[in-house]
Amino acid sequence: MKQIFTLIFLALTTIAGFSQDTIRIAQPALQHEMTPEELLRKGEIGRGFVETEPPAGPVRNVPEYDRMQGALVRYPFGIPISLIKEMALDITVTTVVASNSQKNTVISQYVANGVDTSHCNFLIAQSDSYWTRDYGPWFESDSSNQIGIVDFPYNRPRPNDDEIPKLMAAMLGIPWFGMNVITAGGNYMTDGFGIGAATDLVWNENPSQTPAQIDEKMNKYLGITNFQVVPDPNLSSTIDHIDCWAKFLTPDRILIRKVLTSDPEYNALESAAAYWASQTCSFGYNYKVFRVQTPQDQPYSNSVILNNKVLVPFMNSPWDDSAKAVYEAAMPGYEVIGFIGNPSTPWVSTDALHCRVMGIADIGLLHIRHIPLAGNQPCETAYPINADIIASSHQPVIADSVLIHYRVNSGSFNLVSMQQTSANHYQGFIPKQPAGSVVEYYLSAADESGRRETMPLIGASDPYRFNTVYTNLAAVPDTLWFLTREDCTLGKITQLRNYLSTALSLNLVQQNGSLPWYVDSMSVATLPYLINPGNSVAIRVKMTLPINCAPGILYEVDSLKYTTATGDQYVIIMVNSDLLAGINDQRPAPKLGNNYPNPFSNATTIPVIITRRSHVTLEILDICGVKITTLLNGVVEPGSTAVTWNGNDRNGNKLPSGIYLYRLTGENQTSTKRLVLMSPIGK
């Protein structure tokens, strides 16, 4: 009997010596699926959930491939510390721990494994499991560009997990919104442009709501205008989450797993791939579908995108290298890194890396919203690029930082400034390019919080791309210069040539302005006229002369419009203003283009038009008219000239912020305009 009491005493003493963490680990582990005990408690899911008013619209749901400031994981871990070490190189890893004791334990493990603890913080809170993707926060941006969290009833009776998004909102100091749609993060993805996707599990888990009512909630709380609810092609799965077989990689690319033809799920997965290939992405064309081979149901689609890295679950399988190659082909410029799961918590086909890591959006997100040009674009005109620059930091966007980076036929990138046209909206133009060119471009911007962003996020490594083609009759030349009396009396000729593969009808030629020019003759007698491929119509334009007058360098602009079945195009007419002196009572003052950008910090461009060979000077003056520096002084040939000023005086010293003048002098005429220099702080 004494021995029995001794054994009991030793057992109790041993248990008392265990840490709280040890007892927690010794408890029966939860599964990704509901346990039998949890199935009996399904009625608790969503009970007591209080739905809030939605964010002030319009709302944008932040996608996984937007800029992330961190990632959410939970201890005890379901991921290898090597993965945490990799993430902490670039972002802040937030670890959910139950107590300060657990926090200290985790810090010790991080230090022992070389994790940069300066990039780690902790949320002390009770939790039930490590599936942070499933119960973690979803991020949105509202009408005031405030980043907030949208929460939902977690589709497991795990009340501690269900509270984590609310605690994260408090930790980040951002708003929290409750959306009463039972779901899980693994069964949801968004493209950031209003498209969301889930399997029909979301309908099954919300029997009290119709699909239309769920769509309405997704729209109000997340800005989803096209909620794609699809069947789960993983027929044997008990999870039915979309991240087990599909993943949005960019707004126009989706990854879908592929199996052998003998696999029972082959037909369903092929149907899913064909469905997505037939759907229109937010950029206006069909999705580009990439397939990753998973012959043993490897969970390669269950990956995480964190800024310029893709973290992929590897299975120590011969197919790992193939999966890496698919990601690299689909996402040029991204670093693709594979991770083997812990032996105690291995990756499985329905539960891998994505399920156990949740990205935390940058709460000061600098978002460039742009629908890119794609496919074939007309070579006859410049290419307008429009974008909204949205700074959730609430710091001003730096005006001269909004740029188009473009290149033609794989050449060097050129820069074009975008001008603010209203509120957050900016516009710029890529110059027109010859037919057959391949134009690639991306956008960049910065705000005064110090953030700099590109779109796409990876920038020059994977730019947007379009081809230039003829879509109408091409005017050769497309500008007629009337510089002398002889030009006016003899006329100037443009050829409207058909470079298309089909015939095109020239329907109308008409004046588009008020200058005294006229069509003297055409190579065809009547319009409309059908122009066959390779043929052209010649048009001679002449100018009515008033009186003889002294030559000058100024010009007036007009245009000839020609109309075909595909639309209107224009031939520009440039006229030496001196030739119009008899029409104008007074000779117009010299003209300069408006400098851009204005105001500017680093450099500004001053357009100058020279219509005849002459000596000109371009000077910078202070507001009192004192010359500061000379930008141009010499004989210049006719044409357009773009002169750049960097804000320095003649000695190379940076000038203080203020108003300055730029003055063009030539042929005894002068034109002066103002510009604004905004030197960087401290200059």
Helices and strands as residue ranges (DSSP letters): H 2-17, H 20-26, H 36-39, G 42-44, E 60-61, E 68-74, H 81-87, E 92-97, H 100-112, G 117-119, E 120-124, H 132-135, E 138-141, E 147-151, H 159-172, E 176-178, G 185-187, E 189-190, E 195-199, H 201-204, H 211-222, E 226-230, G 242-244, E 246-250, E 253-258, H 266-277, E 288-293, E 304-306, E 309-314, H 320-330, E 335-340, H 353-356, E 358-361, E 366-369, E 375-378, E 383-391, G 399-401, E 403-408, E 414-417, E 419-422, E 425-430, E 438-446, E 452-455, G 459-461, E 464-469, E 474-476, E 479-482, H 485-490, E 492-497, E 504-511, E 517-522, E 529-531, E 536-543, E 555-564, E 567-576, G 577-580, E 604-610, E 614-621, E 627-636, E 639-645, E 658-666, E 669-677
